[in-house]
């Protein structure tokens, strides 16, 4: 851990005084990783089944259905992105009346949003055939898939207020336990349906909806247990509270629109301008990276309760130190994941999806990995925008990036022979901008020197570069794995060597380790 000095006679983040806080963060991370592991195993088992029984083209519609709900989320996120912040800040400040007003208003507003989502959702599902290039044989199946994913989305946004309880109590580990159980429920429903009934792609949506229903009930119970003083009453409902939360989150909605333009329209454009095979291939690549992105998101989220507490206490120096630590930890994980996929990814894809175009899947996945994992180290800084309620500038940047991405994607597909590579290369180029805007603007929001976060970012880039060079050497030296046992052995050896190198580079670059000796 880095030392960030002292302030007012108190040790800041990274010193012994914070041992209890570190333990809570580690516990949150551990349960988060377990939830990710369960979810990843379920999805890794699902993908070959869908492709084998229905085809790679049908698999593309699973990802497209998930993306479909992100379009609706542009509206609801204006409320839900800041609901947790308002409830938590009021609760931590001891203003229970205000906390209950935000809590009750969020629940009522989400019920209305869920009902309102039915109208555009039903229209899209009814017009699915003419809008998308869905084969006639799959039209009914895909419509049911989209309907189930819409139901899952509605159940998810209805639990927004209940999710706040684990955050307030800094017990994200309990929420992640429920998340792990929901993944097991999703897997059980899916494989039971697949084992008993003829194969249909809509089972994926049905299983996701069942898991979402469980999470809604489980998190409600958890909320009652962890924050018994929070209660939803009709009298506490306040349109002014909804307006206040939504006003703070309107820029988040626009930011979400930018994210859709940046990465949410690529599958739709692929479907409309290319073909189902390209759609399926890119979907596989994006879903592999999405599994790893969830790890990064969970790691970043583990720091958020402490970040909120430090911000509420106005301990900005300690807050900045925590952000640097978070960037370092998340950066090492990103470098490790990217390097390991470069070493073992081709063998994994050949074993996981035999008979598919492994060469294309590997190249496409590698491009998406670099585009998502390299800049993901700065993800912990995104929460600064929410805490400070200064989201306008990041929103405008995201909108510009997304617009440029869609235009470049269209032009490259239309006027070059890059084909599906045009879809993912543009996103890679655009995402790298986050290395510039996130550290600078976060420092500006916190009122600390603009260069505060760049030492951690530069250490991440150094580690990523060294890790990638080492991965290239290991890929050349290590033999090709022709079986799952061989792949496991290759991954174990490569993982130990790569992790050791990344840890050494990070410690050396942080100035904690020089010449093999600790300070």
C-alpha positions in Angstrom: 0.0 0.0 0.0 1.1 3.5 -0.7 1.6 6.1 2.0 0.1 9.5 1.3 1.4 11.4 4.3 -0.3 12.8 7.4 -2.9 15.5 7.9 -3.8 17.1 11.2 -1.9 14.4 13.1 -4.0 11.6 11.6 -2.7 8.8 9.4 -4.4 8.7 6.0 -5.4 5.8 3.8 -2.8 2.9 3.6 -1.6 3.1 7.2 -2.6 0.9 10.2 -5.4 3.2 11.4 -7.4 2.0 8.4 -7.0 -1.7 9.0 -10.7 -2.2 9.8 -11.7 -0.3 6.7 -9.3 -2.3 4.6 -10.8 -5.5 6.0 -14.3 -4.4 5.0 -13.1 -3.6 1.5 -11.3 -6.9 1.1 -14.5 -8.7 2.4 -16.6 -6.8 -0.2 -14.1 -7.7 -2.9 -14.0 -11.4 -2.0 -17.8 -11.8 -2.1 -17.9 -9.7 -5.3 -15.4 -12.0 -7.0 -17.4 -15.1 -5.9 -20.5 -13.6 -7.4 -18.6 -12.9 -10.6 -17.2 -16.4 -10.6 -20.6 -18.0 -10.3 -22.1 -15.7 -13.0 -19.1 -16.3 -15.3 -19.3 -20.1 -15.0 -23.0 -20.0 -15.8 -22.4 -17.9 -18.9 -19.4 -19.9 -20.1 -21.5 -23.0 -19.9 -24.5 -21.4 -21.6 -22.8 -19.9 -24.7 -21.6 -23.3 -26.3 -25.1 -24.7 -25.7 -26.9 -21.9 -27.4 -24.4 -21.8 -30.3 -24.5 -25.6 -30.7 -28.3 -26.0 -30.6 -29.5 -22.8 -32.2 -26.5 -21.3 -34.0 -24.0 -18.5 -33.6 -26.5 -16.0 -35.2 -29.1 -16.7 -32.6 -26.5 -16.1 -29.8 -26.1 -12.6 -31.2 -29.7 -11.8 -30.4 -29.1 -12.6 -26.7 -26.6 -9.7 -26.5 -28.9 -7.5 -28.6 -31.8 -8.1 -26.2 -29.5 -7.0 -23.3 -28.6 -3.9 -25.2 -32.3 -3.3 -25.9 -32.9 -2.7 -22.2 -30.0 -0.3 -22.0 -31.8 2.0 -24.5 -34.8 2.2 -22.1 -32.4 2.7 -19.2 -31.4 6.1 -20.7 -34.7 7.4 -19.2 -34.8 5.7 -15.8 -31.1 6.2 -15.0 -31.7 10.0 -14.4 -33.5 9.0 -11.2 -31.7 5.8 -10.2 -28.1 6.9 -10.7 -28.4 9.4 -7.9 -31.1 7.9 -5.7 -28.6 5.9 -3.6 -26.4 8.9 -3.1 -29.2 11.1 -1.8 -30.6 8.4 0.5 -27.1 7.5 1.8 -26.0 11.1 2.4 -29.2 11.9 4.3 -28.9 8.7 6.4 -25.2 9.2 7.2 -26.0 12.8 8.1 -28.6 11.6 10.7 -31.6 13.2 8.8 -33.9 10.2 8.8 -36.9 12.2 7.8 -35.1 13.3 4.6 -33.7 9.9 4.0 -37.2 8.3 4.2 -38.5 11.0 1.8 -35.9 10.1 -0.8 -36.4 6.4 -0.1 -40.2 6.4 -0.5 -40.1 8.7 -3.5 -37.6 6.5 -5.3 -39.7 3.4 -4.7 -42.9 5.1 -6.0 -41.1 6.6 -9.0 -39.6 3.3 -10.0 -43.0 1.6 -9.8 -44.3 4.2 -12.3 -41.2 3.9 -14.5 -41.6 0.1 -14.7 -45.2 0.5 -15.8 -44.2 3.2 -18.3 -41.4 1.0 -19.8 -44.1 -1.4 -20.9 -45.4 0.9 -23.7 -42.2 1.5 -25.7 -41.0 -2.0 -24.9 -44.2 -3.6 -26.3 -44.0 -1.4 -29.4 -40.4 -2.4 -30.1 -41.1 -6.1 -29.6 -44.2 -6.0 -31.9 -42.1 -4.4 -34.6 -39.0 -6.5 -34.1 -39.2 -8.3 -37.4 -39.2 -5.2 -39.7 -36.7 -3.4 -37.5 -34.0 -6.1 -37.2 -32.8 -8.7 -39.7 -34.3 -11.6 -37.7 -34.7 -14.9 -39.7 -38.3 -15.9 -40.0 -37.6 -19.2 -38.1 -36.4 -17.2 -35.1 -38.8 -14.3 -35.0 -41.2 -15.7 -32.4 -38.3 -17.0 -30.3 -36.5 -13.6 -30.4 -39.7 -11.7 -29.5 -40.2 -13.8 -26.4 -36.5 -13.3 -25.5 -36.9 -9.5 -25.7 -40.1 -9.7 -23.7 -38.4 -11.7 -20.9 -35.4 -9.3 -20.9 -37.8 -6.4 -20.5 -39.5 -8.0 -17.5 -36.1 -8.6 -16.0 -35.2 -5.0 -16.5 -38.4 -3.8 -14.8 -37.8 -6.0 -11.8 -34.2 -4.7 -11.6 -35.1 -1.0 -11.5 -37.8 -1.7 -8.9 -35.1 -2.7 -6.4 -33.0 0.5 -6.6 -33.9 1.8 -3.2 -33.5 -1.5 -1.5 -29.9 -1.9 -2.9 -28.9 1.2 -0.9 -29.1 -0.6 2.4 -26.0 -2.7 1.9 -24.2 0.4 0.6 -25.2 2.5 3.7 -24.1 -0.3 6.1 -20.9 -1.0 4.1 -22.0 -4.6 3.9 -21.7 -5.2 0.1 -20.6 -8.7 1.0 -24.2 -9.6 2.0 -25.5 -8.1 -1.3 -23.0 -10.1 -3.2 -24.0 -13.3 -1.5 -27.6 -12.7 -2.7 -26.1 -12.0 -6.2 -24.3 -15.4 -6.2 -27.5 -17.2 -5.2 -29.4 -15.4 -8.0 -26.8 -16.6 -10.5 -27.3 -20.1 -9.3 -31.1 -19.7 -9.7 -30.6 -18.3 -13.2 -28.4 -21.3 -14.1 -30.8 -23.8 -12.6 -33.9 -22.4 -14.4 -32.0 -22.2 -17.7 -30.5 -25.7 -17.7 -33.7 -27.2 -16.4 -35.6 -25.7 -19.3 -32.9 -26.8 -21.7 -32.9 -30.3 -20.4 -36.6 -30.8 -20.4 -37.9 -28.7 -23.3 -36.9 -28.3 -26.9 -34.1 -25.7 -27.2 -35.2 -22.0 -27.5 -33.2 -18.9 -27.0 -35.9 -17.2 -24.9 -35.0 -19.5 -22.0 -32.1 -17.2 -21.4 -34.5 -14.3 -20.8 -36.8 -16.4 -18.6 -33.9 -17.5 -16.4 -32.7 -13.9 -16.1 -36.2 -12.7 -15.1 -36.4 -15.4 -12.4 -33.0 -14.4 -10.9 -34.1 -10.7 -10.9 -37.4 -11.6 -9.1 -35.3 -13.4 -6.4 -33.0 -10.4 -6.0 -35.9 -8.0 -5.7 -37.3 -10.0 -2.8 -33.9 -10.8 -1.2 -32.7 -7.2 -1.2 -36.0 -6.0 0.2 -35.5 -8.3 3.2 -31.9 -7.2 3.5 -32.9 -3.6 3.5 -35.4 -4.2 6.3 -32.6 -6.0 8.3 -29.7 -3.5 7.7 -31.6 -0.2 7.7 -34.8 -0.8 9.8 -35.2 3.0 10.2 -35.8 3.3 6.4 -39.5 2.9 5.6 -41.7 3.6 2.6 -44.9 5.4 3.3 -47.4 7.2 1.1 -47.1 10.3 3.2 -43.3 10.4 2.7 -43.7 10.5 -1.1 -42.6 13.8 -2.5 -42.6 15.0 -6.1 -40.0 17.6 -5.1 -37.7 14.9 -3.9 -38.1 13.0 -7.2 -37.4 16.2 -9.1 -34.3 16.9 -7.1 -32.9 13.5 -7.7 -33.8 13.4 -11.3 -32.4 16.9 -11.9 -29.0 15.7 -10.5 -29.2 12.6 -12.7 -30.4 14.1 -16.0 -26.8 14.5 -17.1 -26.2 10.9 -16.2 -29.1 10.0 -18.6 -27.3 11.9 -21.3 -24.1 10.2 -20.3 -25.8 6.9 -20.7 -26.9 8.0 -24.2 -23.3 8.6 -24.9 -22.4 5.1 -23.6 -25.1 3.6 -25.9 -23.6 5.5 -28.9 -20.1 4.4 -27.8 -20.7 0.6 -27.3 -24.5 -0.1 -27.3 -25.2 0.5 -31.0 -22.4 -1.7 -32.3 -24.4 -4.9 -32.3 -27.4 -3.1 -33.9 -25.2 -1.6 -36.7 -23.6 -5.0 -37.2 -27.0 -6.6 -37.6 -28.2 -4.0 -40.0 -25.1 -3.5 -42.1 -23.3 -6.9 -41.9 -24.8 -10.3 -41.2 -25.9 -12.6 -38.4 -22.6 -14.5 -38.4 -20.7 -11.3 -37.7 -23.2 -10.3 -35.1 -22.7 -13.6 -33.3 -18.9 -13.4 -33.4 -18.8 -9.9 -32.0 -21.3 -10.9 -29.4 -19.1 -13.7 -28.2 -16.1 -11.3 -28.0 -18.1 -8.6 -26.2 -19.6 -11.0 -23.7 -16.2 -12.5 -22.8 -14.9 -9.0 -22.1 -18.1 -8.1 -20.3 -17.5 -11.0 -17.8 -14.1 -9.4 -17.1 -15.5 -5.9 -17.0 -17.9 -7.1 -14.2 -14.8 -8.0 -12.2 -13.4 -4.5 -12.6 -16.8 -2.9 -11.8 -17.1 -5.0 -8.6 -13.6 -4.1 -7.6 -14.3 -0.4 -8.1 -17.7 -0.6 -6.3 -16.0 -2.2 -3.3 -14.3 1.2 -2.6 -17.5 3.3 -2.9 -18.9 3.1 0.6 -15.6 4.3 2.0 -15.3 7.0 -0.7 -18.8 8.3 0.2 -18.0 8.4 3.9 -14.7 10.2 3.3 -16.4 12.7 1.0 -19.2 13.3 3.5 -16.5 14.0 6.2 -14.7 16.3 3.7 -11.4 14.4 4.1 -10.2 15.1 0.6 -6.6 14.2 1.0 -7.5 10.8 2.4 -10.1 10.5 -0.4 -7.5 11.2 -3.1 -5.1 8.6 -1.6 -7.9 6.0 -1.6 -8.5 6.8 -5.3 -4.9 6.2 -6.1 -4.9 2.9 -4.3 -8.1 1.9 -6.2 -6.5 2.8 -9.5 -3.4 0.7 -8.7 -5.4 -2.4 -7.6 -7.9 -2.2 -10.5 -5.0 -1.5 -13.0 -3.1 -4.6 -11.9 -6.2 -6.8 -12.4 -6.9 -5.3 -15.8 -3.3 -5.9 -16.9 -3.4 -9.4 -15.6 -6.7 -10.3 -17.3 -5.6 -8.8 -20.7 -2.2 -10.6 -20.6 -3.7 -13.9 -19.6 -6.2 -13.8 -22.5 -3.4 -13.0 -24.9 -1.5 -16.0 -23.7 -4.3 -18.5 -23.4 -7.2 -16.9 -25.3 -6.8 -18.7 -28.7 -6.6 -22.2 -27.0 -9.6 -21.4 -24.8 -11.7 -20.3 -27.7 -10.7 -23.4 -29.7 -11.7 -25.7 -26.9 -14.8 -23.7 -25.8 -16.4 -23.2 -29.2 -15.0 -25.9 -31.5 -16.0 -25.6 -35.1 -16.2 -21.8 -35.0 -13.8 -19.2 -36.6 -11.3 -19.2 -33.8 -8.9 -16.9 -35.5 -11.6 -14.1 -35.9 -13.0 -14.7 -32.4 -9.5 -14.3 -30.9 -8.6 -11.2 -32.8 -11.9 -9.6 -32.1 -11.8 -10.5 -28.4 -8.3 -9.1 -28.1 -9.3 -5.8 -29.6 -12.3 -5.5 -27.3 -10.1 -6.5 -24.3 -7.6 -3.7 -25.1 -10.4 -1.2 -25.6 -12.2 -2.0 -22.4 -9.5 -3.2 -20.0 -6.7 -0.7 -20.7 -8.7 2.4 -19.7 -10.8 0.6 -17.0 -8.2 1.4 -14.3 -9.7 4.9 -14.0 -13.2 3.5 -13.3 -12.9 4.2 -9.6 -12.7 7.9 -10.5 -16.1 7.9 -12.1 -17.8 7.9 -8.7 -16.2 11.3 -8.0 -18.6 12.8 -10.6 -21.6 11.3 -8.7 -20.4 12.4 -5.3 -19.7 15.9 -6.4 -22.7 16.1 -8.6 -20.5 17.5 -11.4 -21.5 15.2 -14.3 -22.0 17.8 -17.1 -18.5 17.8 -18.5 -18.0 14.0 -18.5 -21.5 13.7 -20.1 -20.6 16.0 -22.9 -17.3 14.2 -23.5 -19.1 10.8 -23.6 -21.7 12.2 -26.0 -19.0 13.5 -28.4 -17.1 10.2 -28.1 -20.2 8.2 -28.8 -21.3 10.3 -31.8 -17.8 10.1 -33.3 -17.8 6.3 -32.7 -21.1 5.8 -34.6 -20.0 8.0 -37.5 -16.6 6.4 -37.8 -18.2 2.9 -37.5 -20.6 3.6 -40.3 -18.0 5.1 -42.6 -15.5 2.3 -42.1 -18.1 -0.4 -42.8 -19.4 1.5 -45.8 -16.2 2.5 -47.5 -13.6 -0.1 -46.3 -13.1 -3.8 -46.3 -12.6 -4.0 -42.5 -16.1 -5.5 -42.0 -16.7 -6.5 -38.4 -13.3 -5.2 -37.3 -14.5 -1.7 -38.1 -17.1 -2.0 -35.3 -14.6 -2.8 -32.5 -11.6 -0.8 -33.7 -13.5 2.5 -33.5 -14.6 1.7 -29.9 -11.0 0.9 -29.0 -9.7 4.2 -30.3 -12.5 6.3 -28.6 -12.2 4.6 -25.2 -8.5 5.6 -24.8 -9.6 9.2 -24.3 -10.6 8.3 -20.8 -6.9 8.3 -19.8 -7.0 12.0 -20.3 -10.4 13.3 -19.1 -11.1 11.1 -16.0 -7.9 11.9 -14.0 -8.0 15.6 -14.9 -11.6 16.3 -14.2 -11.8 14.2 -11.1 -8.9 16.2 -9.6 -10.7 19.4 -10.6 -13.9 18.2 -8.9 -12.1 17.4 -5.7 -10.1 20.6 -5.6 -6.7 18.8 -5.6 -3.8 19.3 -8.0 -4.7 18.3 -11.5 -1.8 15.9 -11.6 -2.9 14.1 -8.5 -4.0 10.8 -10.2 -1.5 10.7 -13.0 1.3 8.9 -11.0 -1.2 6.0 -10.5 -2.3 6.1 -14.1 1.3 6.1 -15.4 2.1 3.2 -13.2 -0.9 1.3 -14.7 0.3 2.1 -18.2 3.8 0.9 -17.4 2.4 -2.3 -15.9 0.1 -2.9 -18.8 3.0 -2.4 -21.3 5.4 -4.7 -19.4 2.7 -7.3 -18.9 1.8 -7.3 -22.6 5.4 -7.7 -23.6 5.8 -10.6 -21.1 2.6 -12.2 -22.3 3.9 -12.1 -25.9 7.0 -13.9 -24.8 5.1 -16.5 -22.8 2.7 -17.0 -25.7 5.6 -17.7 -28.0 7.3 -20.1 -25.5 4.4 -22.0 -24.1 3.1 -25.0 -26.1 -0.4 -25.0 -27.5 -3.0 -26.5 -25.2 -5.0 -29.2 -26.9 -7.2 -30.1 -23.8 -8.8 -28.4 -20.9 -6.2 -30.0 -18.5 -3.4 -28.6 -20.7 -5.0 -25.2 -20.8 -5.4 -25.2 -17.0 -1.7 -26.1 -16.6 -0.7 -23.4 -19.1 -2.8 -20.9 -17.4 -1.5 -21.7 -13.9 2.2 -21.4 -15.0 1.6 -18.3 -17.0 -0.6 -16.7 -14.3 2.1 -17.1 -11.6 4.8 -15.6 -13.8 2.6 -12.8 -15.1 1.2 -11.9 -11.7 4.8 -11.8 -10.2 6.0 -9.5 -12.9 3.0 -7.1 -12.6 3.4 -7.0 -8.8 7.1 -6.3 -9.1 6.6 -3.5 -11.7 3.9 -1.9 -9.6 5.9 -2.0 -6.4 9.0 -0.7 -8.1 7.2 2.1 -9.9 5.5 3.1 -6.7 8.9 3.6 -5.1 8.1 0.9 -2.5 10.6 -1.6 -3.8 13.9 -0.7 -5.3 16.8 -3.0 -6.1 14.9 -5.9 -4.5 14.7 -4.3 -1.1 11.6 -2.9 0.7 11.8 0.6 2.2 
